[in-house]
Amino acid sequence: MAAADARIATILIATRSEGKRRELLALLAPLGGHLVTLDEAGIAASPDEDTIESYETFEENALAKARWFHARSGLPCVADDSGLAVDALDGRPGVRSKRWSGRNDLTGRALDTANNELLVQSLAAADASGAHGRAARFVCAGAYVDSAGEYVCRGETVGFILDEPRGDDGFGYDPYFWSPELGRTFAEASIEQKAAVSHRGRAMRALCAAVSADR
Ligand code: IMP
């Protein structure tokens, strides 16, 4: 086996989000390695993790997360930092999308619900009406770090925020995000349909191509 193949044999996916994990496993298959999650690698959650993503850009946060878990594990590591930017809210919640509601006592679906309630309230308070006021984009930065180098790629997808949720799949803000490219919300899309146009799909395809080009 060539040295480069040995180097990429096992790749750590740095997320504890089940929604992201499902998407990333499929999107990172082109890397050709054995993909393991933090839990599968036996990396227990620590309070320090909450301080990793404290930067003002998605790129810096993704790179910080990939560096952190590469240093802890010694494995090549892929991380993503992502979020929703709403025009009528001046780009909020942006890099604060995960903890926007301030409900640090919640995780998973309950946290998503609190964030979505704040999204609806914030748009009502901003009196955002019509397509322009509800325009939004999802942004994702994907980072890959191993002992030989570092890569960061960005992906975006544009859409509109609905008044009412639609669909049961996906995670986070998906039920409120209408994708004109798909003609449905991300929560109404299959995982393959979402991946074809999503911020994460675009970022990870670019990341896989960049990493693979150097091997
Ligand atoms: P982080 O990247 O772990 O900081 O979390 C980003 C947050 O942005 C998630 O917790 C979701 O609330 C939101 N988000 C990012 N990507 C998506 C997506 O694909 N669908 C819905 N919400 C997302």
Boltz pocket constraint, residues with backbone or C-beta under 6 A from the ligand:
constraints:
  - pocket:
      binder: B
      contacts: [[A, 17], [A, 53], [A, 80], [A, 81], [A, 82], [A, 83], [A, 84], [A, 94], [A, 95], [A, 97], [A, 98], [A, 115], [A, 138], [A, 139], [A, 170], [A, 171], [A, 172], [A, 173], [A, 174], [A, 186], [A, 198], [A, 200]]
      max_distance: 6.0
